[in-house]
Amino acid sequence: MKIQKIKLLNFRNYDNLELEFNPCKNIIIGRNGSGKTNIVEAIYVLALTKSFRGTREDVIIKHDKDITRIEGEIKDKRKESFKVILDNNKKTVKKGKNVIKRISDYISNINVVLFTSEDLKLIKDTPNTRRKLINVELSQFSNEYLKYLTLYNKVMKQRNMYLKTLYLNGNASKEYLDIITNQLVDYGLKIYEYRKEFIDDISIYITDIYKSITNLDNLKLAYKSDYLNKTKEEILKAYKRSNNSDIRNGQTSLGIHRDDFDFTLDGINLKDFGSEGEQKNAIIALKLAELELFKNKKGIIPILILDDLYSELDKVKINNILNFINEDTQTFITTTEITKLSPKLKRGSKVFKVKNGIVEEVKYEK
Protein backbone atom coordinates (compact mmCIF):
# COMPACT_ATOMS: atom_id res chain seq x y z
CA MET A 1 0.00 0.00 0.00
CA LYS A 2 1.40 3.40 -1.05
CA ILE A 3 0.22 6.97 -0.83
CA GLN A 4 1.22 8.60 -4.09
CA LYS A 5 -0.05 12.12 -3.53
CA ILE A 6 -1.64 14.28 -0.86
CA LYS A 7 -3.45 17.62 -1.08
CA LEU A 8 -4.13 19.75 1.98
CA LEU A 9 -6.47 22.72 2.37
CA ASN A 10 -6.33 24.75 5.60
CA PHE A 11 -4.67 21.92 7.49
CA ARG A 12 -2.74 23.10 10.57
CA ASN A 13 -0.23 25.68 9.28
CA TYR A 14 -0.81 24.95 5.57
CA ASP A 15 -3.20 26.98 3.38
CA ASN A 16 -2.69 24.83 0.29
CA LEU A 17 -0.16 22.07 -0.07
CA GLU A 18 0.26 19.34 -2.65
CA LEU A 19 3.01 16.73 -2.41
CA GLU A 20 3.96 13.64 -4.37
CA PHE A 21 5.75 10.89 -2.47
CA ASN A 22 8.38 8.26 -3.12
CA PRO A 23 6.92 4.73 -3.08
CA CYS A 24 9.74 3.65 -0.77
CA LYS A 25 11.38 6.22 1.54
CA ASN A 26 10.35 9.80 2.35
CA ILE A 27 12.29 12.02 4.74
CA ILE A 28 10.79 15.23 6.10
CA ILE A 29 13.24 17.64 7.76
CA GLY A 30 12.41 20.70 9.78
CA ARG A 31 12.84 22.40 13.10
CA ASN A 32 10.35 21.75 15.86
CA GLY A 33 7.20 23.76 15.15
CA SER A 34 7.95 24.13 11.44
CA GLY A 35 5.13 21.82 10.33
CA LYS A 36 7.03 18.65 9.45
CA THR A 37 4.88 16.44 11.71
CA ASN A 38 1.74 18.05 10.28
CA ILE A 39 2.44 16.29 6.97
CA VAL A 40 2.53 12.79 8.45
CA GLU A 41 -0.39 13.72 10.71
CA ALA A 42 -2.40 14.48 7.56
CA ILE A 43 -1.62 11.00 6.19
CA TYR A 44 -2.80 9.50 9.49
CA VAL A 45 -6.03 11.57 9.43
CA LEU A 46 -6.67 10.47 5.86
CA ALA A 47 -6.46 6.86 7.05
CA LEU A 48 -8.21 7.01 10.42
CA THR A 49 -10.17 10.31 10.21
CA LYS A 50 -8.61 11.62 13.44
CA SER A 51 -5.25 12.88 14.65
CA PHE A 52 -2.74 10.81 16.62
CA ARG A 53 -1.95 13.85 18.75
CA GLY A 54 -5.04 13.45 20.91
CA THR A 55 -6.29 16.98 20.24
CA ARG A 56 -9.81 18.19 19.51
CA GLU A 57 -10.77 17.55 15.91
CA ASP A 58 -11.32 21.23 15.10
CA VAL A 59 -7.72 22.05 16.10
CA ILE A 60 -6.43 20.62 12.82
CA ILE A 61 -8.29 23.36 10.94
CA LYS A 62 -6.01 26.31 10.20
CA HIS A 63 -6.59 29.30 12.46
CA ASP A 64 -9.37 31.64 11.25
CA LYS A 65 -10.64 29.06 8.73
CA ASP A 66 -13.89 27.06 8.88
CA ILE A 67 -12.98 23.99 6.86
CA THR A 68 -10.08 21.63 6.28
CA ARG A 69 -9.76 19.06 3.53
CA ILE A 70 -7.28 16.21 3.09
CA GLU A 71 -7.19 14.36 -0.23
CA GLY A 72 -4.95 11.44 -1.09
CA GLU A 73 -4.29 8.96 -3.86
CA ILE A 74 -3.63 5.46 -2.57
CA LYS A 75 -2.30 2.61 -4.65
CA ASP A 76 -2.77 -0.95 -3.47
CA LYS A 77 -4.16 -3.45 -5.95
CA ARG A 78 -5.48 -0.42 -7.83
CA LYS A 79 -5.42 3.34 -7.41
CA GLU A 80 -8.17 4.95 -5.31
CA SER A 81 -8.77 8.51 -4.15
CA PHE A 82 -9.82 9.28 -0.58
CA LYS A 83 -10.96 12.47 1.09
CA VAL A 84 -11.60 13.64 4.65
CA ILE A 85 -13.38 16.98 5.16
CA LEU A 86 -13.97 18.69 8.49
CA ASP A 87 -16.40 21.59 8.29
CA ASN A 88 -17.75 23.22 11.46
CA ASN A 89 -17.38 19.96 13.40
CA LYS A 90 -19.13 18.01 10.64
CA LYS A 91 -16.96 15.24 9.23
CA THR A 92 -17.38 13.93 5.69
CA VAL A 93 -15.39 11.04 4.23
CA LYS A 94 -15.26 9.95 0.60
CA LYS A 95 -13.88 7.03 -1.36
CA GLY A 96 -13.68 8.08 -4.97
CA LYS A 97 -16.76 10.18 -5.62
CA ASN A 98 -18.87 8.32 -3.08
CA VAL A 99 -19.66 9.71 0.37
CA ILE A 100 -19.25 7.02 3.02
CA LYS A 101 -22.04 7.53 5.54
CA ARG A 102 -20.48 5.65 8.45
CA ILE A 103 -16.92 6.31 9.58
CA SER A 104 -16.60 2.63 10.53
CA ASP A 105 -17.15 1.72 6.86
CA TYR A 106 -14.37 4.09 5.76
CA ILE A 107 -11.67 3.08 8.23
CA SER A 108 -9.63 0.02 7.22
CA ASN A 109 -9.31 1.20 3.59
CA ILE A 110 -5.92 2.82 4.29
CA ASN A 111 -3.59 1.00 6.67
CA VAL A 112 -0.96 2.85 8.68
CA VAL A 113 1.50 1.81 11.37
CA LEU A 114 2.59 4.84 13.38
CA PHE A 115 5.61 5.02 15.65
CA THR A 116 6.08 8.27 17.58
CA SER A 117 8.23 9.27 20.52
CA GLU A 118 5.03 9.25 22.61
CA ASP A 119 4.72 5.49 22.00
CA LEU A 120 7.86 4.97 24.07
CA LYS A 121 5.74 5.82 27.12
CA LEU A 122 3.25 3.08 26.28
CA ILE A 123 4.41 0.60 28.91
CA LYS A 124 4.46 3.16 31.73
CA ASP A 125 1.28 4.92 30.68
CA THR A 126 -2.33 4.27 31.71
CA PRO A 127 -4.46 1.28 30.58
CA ASN A 128 -6.53 3.73 28.53
CA THR A 129 -3.48 4.45 26.35
CA ARG A 130 -2.92 0.75 25.70
CA ARG A 131 -6.63 0.18 24.95
CA LYS A 132 -6.48 3.07 22.48
CA LEU A 133 -3.60 1.35 20.67
CA ILE A 134 -5.58 -1.89 20.36
CA ASN A 135 -8.68 -0.01 19.16
CA VAL A 136 -6.75 1.86 16.47
CA GLU A 137 -5.02 -1.24 15.11
CA LEU A 138 -8.11 -3.47 15.22
CA SER A 139 -10.25 -0.83 13.51
CA GLN A 140 -7.82 -1.06 10.58
CA PHE A 141 -8.19 -4.83 10.44
CA SER A 142 -11.98 -4.92 10.77
CA ASN A 143 -14.66 -2.27 10.49
CA GLU A 144 -16.95 -4.74 12.31
CA TYR A 145 -14.78 -4.29 15.41
CA LEU A 146 -15.31 -0.53 15.36
CA LYS A 147 -19.08 -1.02 15.02
CA TYR A 148 -19.17 -3.31 18.06
CA LEU A 149 -17.03 -0.87 20.04
CA THR A 150 -19.39 2.00 19.19
CA LEU A 151 -22.42 -0.08 20.21
CA TYR A 152 -20.74 -1.18 23.45
CA ASN A 153 -19.96 2.40 24.45
CA LYS A 154 -23.52 3.47 23.63
CA VAL A 155 -25.07 0.71 25.76
CA MET A 156 -22.64 1.30 28.62
CA LYS A 157 -23.68 4.96 28.66
CA GLN A 158 -27.32 3.85 28.85
CA ARG A 159 -26.50 1.44 31.67
CA ASN A 160 -24.68 4.11 33.67
CA MET A 161 -27.61 6.49 33.28
CA TYR A 162 -30.03 3.80 34.45
CA LEU A 163 -27.81 2.96 37.44
CA LYS A 164 -28.19 6.58 38.53
CA THR A 165 -31.96 6.30 38.04
CA LEU A 166 -32.01 3.23 40.31
CA TYR A 167 -30.00 5.08 42.94
CA LEU A 168 -32.51 7.94 42.98
CA ASN A 169 -35.56 5.69 42.65
CA GLY A 170 -35.29 2.34 44.41
CA ASN A 171 -38.61 1.23 42.91
CA ALA A 172 -37.37 1.45 39.33
CA SER A 173 -37.33 -1.88 37.48
CA LYS A 174 -34.20 -3.97 37.83
CA GLU A 175 -35.43 -6.14 34.98
CA TYR A 176 -34.52 -3.33 32.58
CA LEU A 177 -31.02 -3.26 34.09
CA ASP A 178 -30.73 -6.97 33.33
CA ILE A 179 -31.79 -6.38 29.72
CA ILE A 180 -29.19 -3.62 29.24
CA THR A 181 -26.50 -5.70 30.94
CA ASN A 182 -27.22 -8.70 28.71
CA GLN A 183 -26.84 -6.50 25.64
CA LEU A 184 -23.62 -4.99 27.01
CA VAL A 185 -22.13 -8.43 27.58
CA ASP A 186 -23.04 -9.58 24.06
CA TYR A 187 -21.17 -6.65 22.51
CA GLY A 188 -18.36 -6.98 25.04
CA LEU A 189 -17.78 -10.63 24.18
CA LYS A 190 -17.43 -9.75 20.49
CA ILE A 191 -14.84 -7.09 21.32
CA TYR A 192 -13.07 -9.46 23.72
CA GLU A 193 -12.72 -12.10 20.99
CA TYR A 194 -11.17 -9.60 18.57
CA ARG A 195 -8.77 -8.27 21.21
CA LYS A 196 -7.67 -11.67 22.45
CA GLU A 197 -6.97 -12.89 18.93
CA PHE A 198 -5.01 -9.70 18.16
CA ILE A 199 -2.87 -9.96 21.29
CA ASP A 200 -2.27 -13.68 20.75
CA ASP A 201 -1.21 -13.01 17.14
CA ILE A 202 1.08 -10.12 18.10
CA SER A 203 2.71 -12.31 20.76
CA ILE A 204 3.70 -14.82 18.07
CA TYR A 205 5.69 -12.21 16.13
CA ILE A 206 6.93 -10.06 19.01
CA THR A 207 8.87 -12.92 20.64
CA ASP A 208 11.09 -13.56 17.61
CA ILE A 209 11.54 -9.88 16.81
CA TYR A 210 12.55 -9.00 20.36
CA LYS A 211 15.01 -11.90 20.42
CA SER A 212 16.61 -10.76 17.17
CA ILE A 213 17.00 -7.23 18.62
CA THR A 214 18.21 -8.09 22.13
CA ASN A 215 19.06 -11.81 22.09
CA LEU A 216 16.57 -12.16 24.95
CA ASP A 217 13.73 -14.64 24.68
CA ASN A 218 10.06 -14.90 25.69
CA LEU A 219 8.72 -11.37 25.35
CA LYS A 220 4.93 -11.70 25.41
CA LEU A 221 1.81 -9.60 25.67
CA ALA A 222 -0.44 -10.71 28.54
CA TYR A 223 -4.10 -9.79 28.06
CA LYS A 224 -6.02 -8.63 31.16
CA SER A 225 -9.81 -8.59 31.00
CA ASP A 226 -12.85 -9.12 33.20
CA TYR A 227 -14.04 -11.44 30.42
CA LEU A 228 -10.85 -13.52 30.19
CA ASN A 229 -11.64 -17.26 29.91
CA LYS A 230 -15.21 -16.75 31.20
CA THR A 231 -18.53 -17.89 29.76
CA LYS A 232 -21.37 -15.45 29.23
CA GLU A 233 -23.21 -16.96 32.22
CA GLU A 234 -20.19 -16.41 34.48
CA ILE A 235 -19.85 -12.81 33.30
CA LEU A 236 -23.56 -12.08 33.91
CA LYS A 237 -23.25 -13.49 37.44
CA ALA A 238 -20.29 -11.18 38.07
CA TYR A 239 -22.41 -8.19 36.96
CA LYS A 240 -25.19 -9.33 39.32
CA ARG A 241 -22.75 -9.39 42.23
CA SER A 242 -21.58 -5.86 41.42
CA ASN A 243 -25.05 -4.37 40.87
CA ASN A 244 -25.39 -2.79 44.32
CA SER A 245 -22.00 -1.08 44.21
CA ASP A 246 -22.60 -0.02 40.60
CA ILE A 247 -25.90 1.59 41.63
CA ARG A 248 -24.23 3.43 44.51
CA ASN A 249 -21.44 4.70 42.25
CA GLY A 250 -23.52 5.24 39.11
CA GLN A 251 -20.82 3.51 37.06
CA THR A 252 -20.33 0.12 35.42
CA SER A 253 -17.38 -1.44 37.23
CA LEU A 254 -16.91 -4.53 35.02
CA GLY A 255 -16.36 -4.86 31.30
CA ILE A 256 -14.02 -4.57 28.37
CA HIS A 257 -13.71 -0.81 28.99
CA ARG A 258 -11.30 -1.85 31.78
CA ASP A 259 -9.15 -4.13 29.57
CA ASP A 260 -5.38 -3.85 29.63
CA PHE A 261 -2.29 -5.77 28.59
CA ASP A 262 1.19 -6.20 30.04
CA PHE A 263 4.57 -6.68 28.41
CA THR A 264 6.21 -9.63 30.11
CA LEU A 265 9.75 -10.94 29.67
CA ASP A 266 10.17 -14.48 30.96
CA GLY A 267 6.99 -13.87 32.96
CA ILE A 268 8.29 -10.67 34.56
CA ASN A 269 6.26 -7.48 34.05
CA LEU A 270 8.43 -4.92 32.23
CA LYS A 271 6.39 -2.03 33.63
CA ASP A 272 7.52 -2.83 37.16
CA PHE A 273 10.88 -4.52 36.66
CA GLY A 274 12.15 -3.72 33.15
CA SER A 275 14.92 -1.23 32.42
CA GLU A 276 14.22 1.76 30.18
CA GLY A 277 16.22 0.09 27.41
CA GLU A 278 14.22 -3.14 27.69
CA GLN A 279 10.97 -1.18 27.61
CA LYS A 280 11.96 0.80 24.51
CA ASN A 281 13.09 -2.33 22.71
CA ALA A 282 9.78 -4.01 23.63
CA ILE A 283 7.81 -1.17 22.04
CA ILE A 284 10.01 -1.29 18.94
CA ALA A 285 9.29 -5.03 18.73
CA LEU A 286 5.55 -4.35 19.14
CA LYS A 287 5.45 -1.90 16.23
CA LEU A 288 7.45 -4.23 14.00
CA ALA A 289 5.12 -7.08 15.01
CA GLU A 290 2.18 -4.94 13.87
CA LEU A 291 3.82 -4.63 10.44
CA GLU A 292 4.22 -8.41 10.24
CA LEU A 293 0.62 -8.98 11.31
CA PHE A 294 -0.70 -6.72 8.54
CA LYS A 295 1.45 -8.51 5.96
CA ASN A 296 0.61 -12.05 7.04
CA LYS A 297 -3.00 -11.70 8.16
CA LYS A 298 -4.40 -9.03 5.86
CA GLY A 299 -2.01 -9.47 2.95
CA ILE A 300 -1.20 -5.75 3.00
CA ILE A 301 2.04 -3.87 3.59
CA PRO A 302 0.90 -0.78 5.52
CA ILE A 303 2.35 2.71 5.30
CA LEU A 304 4.92 3.19 8.07
CA ILE A 305 5.34 6.54 9.84
CA LEU A 306 8.36 7.15 12.10
CA ASP A 307 7.79 10.54 13.70
CA ASP A 308 10.69 12.24 15.48
CA LEU A 309 12.23 9.04 16.84
CA TYR A 310 15.76 10.37 16.45
CA SER A 311 15.14 12.66 19.41
CA GLU A 312 14.39 9.70 21.69
CA LEU A 313 16.28 6.64 20.42
CA ASP A 314 19.98 5.94 19.98
CA LYS A 315 21.45 4.78 16.67
CA VAL A 316 21.41 1.12 17.68
CA LYS A 317 17.66 1.15 18.34
CA ILE A 318 16.97 3.14 15.17
CA ASN A 319 18.96 0.59 13.17
CA ASN A 320 16.96 -2.22 14.80
CA ILE A 321 13.85 -0.66 13.30
CA LEU A 322 15.31 0.09 9.90
CA ASN A 323 16.81 -3.38 9.49
CA PHE A 324 13.28 -4.84 9.56
CA ILE A 325 11.90 -2.48 6.92
CA ASN A 326 12.11 -3.80 3.37
CA GLU A 327 11.90 -1.88 0.12
CA ASP A 328 8.22 -2.76 -0.27
CA THR A 329 7.26 -0.71 2.80
CA GLN A 330 6.54 2.95 2.10
CA THR A 331 8.15 4.78 5.01
CA PHE A 332 7.90 8.36 6.24
CA ILE A 333 10.58 9.66 8.60
CA THR A 334 10.52 13.08 10.26
CA THR A 335 13.64 14.55 11.83
CA THR A 336 15.12 17.90 12.81
CA GLU A 337 18.48 17.21 11.14
CA ILE A 338 19.31 15.09 8.11
CA THR A 339 22.80 14.51 9.55
CA LYS A 340 21.16 12.16 12.07
CA LEU A 341 20.27 9.76 9.25
CA SER A 342 22.69 7.23 7.85
CA PRO A 343 23.92 7.64 4.23
CA LYS A 344 22.34 4.26 3.41
CA LEU A 345 18.92 5.50 4.55
CA LYS A 346 19.21 8.77 2.66
CA ARG A 347 20.15 7.11 -0.62
CA GLY A 348 17.08 6.61 -2.78
CA SER A 349 14.89 8.70 -0.46
CA LYS A 350 12.75 11.66 -1.40
CA VAL A 351 13.70 14.50 0.94
CA PHE A 352 11.39 17.37 1.88
CA LYS A 353 12.60 20.41 3.80
CA VAL A 354 10.05 22.35 5.84
CA LYS A 355 10.70 25.92 6.96
CA ASN A 356 8.06 28.34 8.25
CA GLY A 357 5.25 26.30 6.69
CA ILE A 358 6.91 26.16 3.27
CA VAL A 359 7.80 22.71 1.90
CA GLU A 360 10.38 22.15 -0.81
CA GLU A 361 11.86 19.01 -2.22
CA VAL A 362 15.64 18.95 -1.89
CA LYS A 363 18.29 16.69 -3.32
CA TYR A 364 20.43 14.76 -0.89
CA GLU A 365 24.06 15.62 -1.38
CA LYS A 366 26.26 12.56 -0.88
TAPE-V246450 format. One record per run of one state. SS is the DSSP state (h for helix, s for strand, l for the rest). FROM is the first residue (numbers start at 0). TO is the last residue. If there is no record, write none. Layout:
# TAPE-V246450
SS;FROM;TO / SS;FROM;TO
This chain:
# TAPE-V246450
l;0;0 / s;1;10 / l;11;12 / s;13;19 / l;20;23 / s;24;28 / l;29;34 / h;35;47 / l;48;55 / h;56;59 / s;60;60 / l;61;65 / s;66;74 / l;75;77 / s;78;86 / l;87;88 / s;89;94 / l;95;96 / s;97;99 / l;100;101 / h;102;105 / l;106;110 / s;111;115 / h;116;120 / l;121;125 / h;126;140 / l;141;141 / h;142;167 / l;168;172 / h;173;213 / l;214;217 / s;218;223 / l;224;230 / h;231;248 / l;249;254 / h;255;257 / l;258;258 / s;259;264 / l;265;266 / s;267;268 / h;269;272 / l;273;274 / h;275;297 / l;298;301 / s;302;306 / l;307;307 / h;308;310 / l;311;313 / h;314;321 / l;322;329 / s;330;334 / l;335;336 / h;337;339 / l;340;341 / h;342;345 / l;346;348 / s;349;354 / l;355;356 / s;357;361 / l;362;365
